[in-house]
Amino acid sequence: MSKLERASFGSKLGVILATAGSAVGLGNIWRFPFMTGQNGGAVFILIYIFCVLLLGIPCMISEFIIGRHGQSNTARAFSKISGGSAWTLIGYMGVLTGFLISSYYAVVSGWCLEYVWASLLGKLEGDPAYISSYFETFSKDPVKPVFWTFLILLVTYLIVEHGVRNGIERASKLMMPILFILLLIIVVASCLLPNAQKGIEFLIKPDLSKVNGDVFLGALGQSFYSLSIAMGCICTYASYFSKQTNLPNSAIQIGVIDFLVALLAGLVIFPAAFSVGVQPDSGPSLIFITLPNVFQQAFSGIPALGYVIALLFYILLSMAALTSLMSLHEVSTAFLEEEMGTTRKKAALMVTVFCVLLGIFCSLSLGAGQNYHIFGMSLFNLFDFVTGQLMLPFVGFLTCILIGWFVPHKIVRDEFTNRGTLDNVRLFHIYLFLAKYVCPICIMFIFLHQFGWL
Ligand code: PHE
């Protein structure tokens, strides 16, 4: 496809909903509420907002600038903005990170589909031990999780191969509002439970005694992951923005939506958990073991309410996962389409096949292949570690250095101000300062901290 015919999003709303779709995902629902509850409630929320403003949004704007300037896949966009130098490698790393994450993200997204199915059939009812064993048995099964991984990747393929406007934008415009409405319904149901206020208090009560350096670094890392930074997604989507899209405003709007969803997820989980006296934890066990129990017990007063709430919750979770998976898939699809000069359909098919294959290995590494380890980790955990803890900070750090120190400021300013047509030069200077000094230093801290070097 030539530059002139390059695909683009059709509307401002499409830009916001598609990019917010990438950002809003499992990270908002299984990590943010737990981190808030454990790290000082309202204080953590304030620190998190601070991190989103200081680090997340400037990094997102940097990726927007590279993507829209390049009007091409992430690897080529990095090459264009850096004049074809060694910085291109960072673009390639972004694509690779996106690809590796898509395969294990697809496995977990597949689990969400299984839980939609299981709650539809009423299989998630029983005592806590049964629900816990249900997850254990399911995630170690050699066939079922692979089937769901395949299915979610098939759905992703069907959306992505329809193109940017007819596939990704349309699907996001449909799913994001539904996701938001479902979330609001469940928040209301959860907050009306007896003792719900204890859960709300736990979430928002400021507890200064819990705040230390770890809390800051945790919030920084979460803001990064939650906004889908450094994995090629934001850069690829930005290549479909029009020259009129206001980059800083869009980044702020997406940051706000992402934060609101995370906060609302907390308002589902804590009031429900506290109303039945269960201590919520984080990660897969929160979503797939604790919550089915909590929903069942908390809403047992009204017939079928627990069933409906669980079903709605897993539908919303699957949609959040799917819109993120679409963006991850698009990174590699755009790359193959443009670099191999093939059609979108063929590129999307290739990406899907590779993701299914890797997804199968990831999924089996938790069950049938759990005795095979690479560097002492299962493939699933290895992917998580390499992408989240090594490649993500590395790509993010170098992206800021590239924009702040190497790309001529005129190019950066032209993108930021839409060639001087927006009245935001002051904001530009703040952004540049953050991208040049604050972001690289903060990312460096996260990196050193996670290896215990700080
Ligand atoms: N931001 C997503 C979440 O919160 C995770 C993600 C990261 C999705 C990178 C796509 C790309 O779950």
Residues whose N, C-alpha, C, O or C-beta is under 5 A from the ligand:
A	BS01	LIG	S22 A23 V24 G25 L26 G27 N28 Y225 S226 L227 S228 M231 C233 S324 L328
